[in-house]
């Protein structure tokens, strides 16, 4: 790819910055976590449903941040960032999920609670 | 490409006179190379937090409280939400640094950078105040396994923020000294990724430590 290193501010990874998307990202993420806070403070549902709801809201907040703040997409400038993040997600799920599962069943079997 | 996504996996189809190499000399894309490298570092950093969240999950079973404070006692959702607003405001202010960098306006960029720095300092101040209160109420990290990992999650995130703030101070002087050169520009862009990323991690700290503790 040809590039002009003398004009860094015109680089595609700078050019996608705009105040509108940063403002939208700010308002949306603060609002989403505000909904989580209200749900938890009002004990609006059962513990399991609350846990599921705030997990979904955390996921939506993540998507909003990746889209409006990180500007991740499949354009030529960003596609490798997007792809490496997608490949990183299974590592996070496996490392947290498998350990949590392992200890959950361990605690159940030894009846420590 | 029919679906609009060009993954760069296929060579262009040859025509009658295929061009096998680019004739003109061209430069390496310094910024893209360094930013991809930094992005890969940030992804590996996410595995540090994955390990901490895993340990938090394992150590938040009741017997890990050792009769001491529980998640409900140490993490206030309301105070955590105030911290959320403060940290996300700092992230927004840093976004405005990038907008002014794009327009090559050095003074507004330095102003927003200072604002992001001050709001970030306020967040750390709130966190120190919170942790001092917890320690004073008998929630020191050595009290129980749960408290050890609670402190570890919050403090490791706080240390990341402190490093980011130090980086902001350095960039403030580099903008003043050099203006928006290639090196200063990619460092500011990497700091943007770093700072936004700390905001992203906070989403999980707030949801799975502060909110979950009160369920």
Interface residues (C-beta under 8 A of the other chain):
Chain A: X1 X2 X3 X4 X5 X6 X8 X9 X11 X13 X14 X15 X17 X18 X19 X22 X23 X25 X26 X29 X30 X33 X34 X36 X37 X40 X41 X47 X50 X51 X54 X55 X57 X58 X61 X62 X65 X66 X69 X70 X74 X76 X77 X79 X80 X81 X84 X85 X88 X91 X92 X95 X96 X99 X100 X103 X107 X112 X113
Chain B: X4 X5 X6 X7 X8 X22 X24 X26 X27 X28 X29 X30 X31 X32 X35 X36 X39 X40 X43 X46 X47 X50 X51 X53 X54 X57 X58 X61 X62 X63 X77 X78 X81 X84 X85 X88 X89 X91 X92 X95 X96 X98 X99 X101 X102 X103 X104 X180 X181 X182 X185 X186 X189 X193 X196 X199 X200 X203 X204 X206 X207 X208 X211 X212 X214 X215
